[in-house]
């Protein structure tokens, strides 16, 4: 084989490595963007919680808007679980979000509304992933796909 072949081969290999590296970086950046959007949404909802809840004090009842914020928080948690299940939330982020969600499910005012939902008195066909999380301390909804999923999991930091 001549020198031209080896130069072309080396150029092709460098291009392939650059393509793989940039694809992996883009996948991680996409996941980071999604995570950041959900963190921003979390803080927007938390700003609507009753003042007592922000310092972990028990309150009596919530106003209509405060109850709406609690329900939006529960919906946010279910959405985060669905994103993790689909592979759009990274392992490190999930390890931070999971204990926070579990703790909030046990604090007023979320605990009061969650008890009604968890027991099936409200929204019996919704919040299935959140119910699983509440039942198992180490629950992780992410399930990698065989073969190609292992490779993409590493690229995306899952």
C-alpha positions as CSV (number, residue, x, y, z in Angstrom):
1,X,0.0,0.0,0.0
2,X,1.3,3.4,-0.9
3,X,1.6,6.6,1.1
4,X,-1.6,8.1,-0.4
5,X,-3.7,5.3,1.0
6,X,-2.3,5.7,4.5
7,X,-2.8,9.5,4.4
8,X,-6.4,9.1,3.3
9,X,-7.0,6.3,5.9
10,X,-5.5,8.5,8.7
11,X,-7.6,11.5,7.6
12,X,-10.7,9.3,7.6
13,X,-10.0,8.0,11.1
14,X,-9.4,11.5,12.4
15,X,-12.7,12.7,10.9
16,X,-14.5,9.7,12.4
17,X,-13.1,10.4,15.9
18,X,-14.0,14.0,15.5
19,X,-17.6,13.1,14.5
20,X,-18.0,10.7,17.5
21,X,-16.6,13.2,19.9
22,X,-18.8,16.0,18.7
23,X,-21.9,13.8,18.8
24,X,-21.2,12.8,22.3
25,X,-20.7,16.4,23.4
26,X,-23.9,17.4,21.7
27,X,-25.8,14.7,23.4
28,X,-24.5,15.7,26.8
29,X,-25.3,19.4,26.1
30,X,-28.8,18.5,25.1
31,X,-29.3,16.6,28.4
32,X,-27.8,19.5,30.4
33,X,-30.2,21.9,28.7
34,X,-33.2,19.8,29.6
35,X,-32.1,19.4,33.2
36,X,-31.5,23.2,33.5
37,X,-35.0,23.9,32.1
38,X,-36.6,21.6,34.7
39,X,-34.5,23.1,37.5
40,X,-35.8,26.6,36.5
41,X,-39.4,25.2,36.4
42,X,-38.8,23.8,39.9
43,X,-37.9,27.2,41.3
44,X,-40.8,28.9,39.6
45,X,-43.2,26.4,41.3
46,X,-41.5,26.6,44.6
47,X,-41.9,30.4,44.6
48,X,-45.6,29.8,44.6
49,X,-45.6,27.5,47.7
50,X,-47.0,28.8,51.1
51,X,-44.4,30.8,53.1
52,X,-44.4,28.2,55.9
53,X,-43.5,25.4,53.5
54,X,-40.3,27.2,52.5
55,X,-38.9,26.9,56.0
56,X,-40.4,23.4,56.6
57,X,-43.1,24.5,59.0
58,X,-46.5,22.9,59.0
59,X,-49.4,25.0,57.9
60,X,-53.1,24.5,58.2
61,X,-54.5,24.8,54.7
62,X,-53.5,26.1,51.3
63,X,-55.2,28.7,49.2
64,X,-56.4,27.8,45.7
65,X,-53.2,29.1,44.1
66,X,-50.9,27.4,46.7
67,X,-52.7,24.1,46.2
68,X,-52.3,24.5,42.5
69,X,-48.5,25.0,43.0
70,X,-48.4,21.8,45.1
71,X,-50.1,19.9,42.3
72,X,-47.8,21.4,39.7
73,X,-44.9,20.3,41.8
74,X,-46.2,16.7,41.8
75,X,-46.7,16.9,38.0
76,X,-43.1,18.3,37.7
77,X,-41.8,15.3,39.7
78,X,-43.7,12.8,37.5
79,X,-42.3,14.6,34.4
80,X,-38.8,14.3,35.8
81,X,-39.3,10.6,36.4
82,X,-40.5,10.2,32.8
83,X,-37.5,12.1,31.5
84,X,-35.2,9.9,33.5
85,X,-37.0,6.8,32.2
86,X,-36.4,8.0,28.6
87,X,-32.7,8.8,29.3
88,X,-32.9,12.6,29.2
89,X,-31.7,13.1,32.8
90,X,-28.2,12.1,33.7
91,X,-27.2,9.7,36.5
92,X,-25.5,12.4,38.6
93,X,-28.5,14.8,38.3
94,X,-30.9,11.9,39.2
95,X,-28.9,11.1,42.3
96,X,-29.4,14.7,43.4
97,X,-33.1,14.9,42.4
98,X,-34.3,11.6,43.8
99,X,-33.7,12.3,47.5
100,X,-35.1,15.8,47.1
101,X,-38.3,14.5,45.6
102,X,-38.6,11.9,48.3
103,X,-38.1,14.4,51.1
104,X,-40.6,16.8,49.6
105,X,-43.2,14.1,49.4
106,X,-43.0,13.9,53.2
107,X,-43.3,17.6,54.0
108,X,-46.3,19.8,54.2
109,X,-48.0,20.9,52.0
110,X,-46.9,18.3,49.4
111,X,-47.4,15.4,51.9
112,X,-51.1,16.3,52.4
113,X,-51.9,16.3,48.7
114,X,-49.6,13.4,48.0
115,X,-51.3,11.2,50.6
116,X,-54.6,11.5,48.7
117,X,-53.0,10.8,45.3
118,X,-50.8,8.0,46.6
119,X,-53.7,6.1,48.1
120,X,-55.7,6.4,44.8
121,X,-58.4,8.8,46.1
122,X,-57.2,11.4,43.5
123,X,-55.8,10.8,40.1
124,X,-55.7,7.0,40.4
125,X,-54.4,6.4,36.9
126,X,-51.7,9.1,37.1
127,X,-48.4,9.5,38.9
128,X,-47.4,5.8,38.5
129,X,-43.7,6.5,38.5
130,X,-44.0,8.8,41.5
131,X,-45.8,6.1,43.4
132,X,-43.0,3.6,42.6
133,X,-40.4,6.2,43.7
134,X,-42.3,6.7,47.0
135,X,-42.3,2.9,47.6
136,X,-38.6,2.3,46.9
137,X,-35.8,4.5,48.3
138,X,-33.4,3.6,45.5
139,X,-35.8,3.6,42.6
140,X,-34.4,4.6,39.2
141,X,-36.8,4.5,36.3
142,X,-34.1,4.5,33.6
143,X,-33.8,1.3,31.7
144,X,-31.1,1.2,29.1
145,X,-31.8,-0.4,25.7
146,X,-29.8,-3.5,24.9
147,X,-26.6,-3.1,22.8
148,X,-26.8,0.4,21.3
149,X,-28.3,1.8,24.6
150,X,-25.1,0.9,26.4
151,X,-23.0,3.0,24.0
152,X,-25.4,6.0,24.1
153,X,-25.7,5.8,27.9
154,X,-21.9,6.4,28.1
155,X,-22.1,9.3,25.6
156,X,-24.9,11.0,27.4
157,X,-23.5,10.4,30.9
158,X,-26.4,8.2,32.1
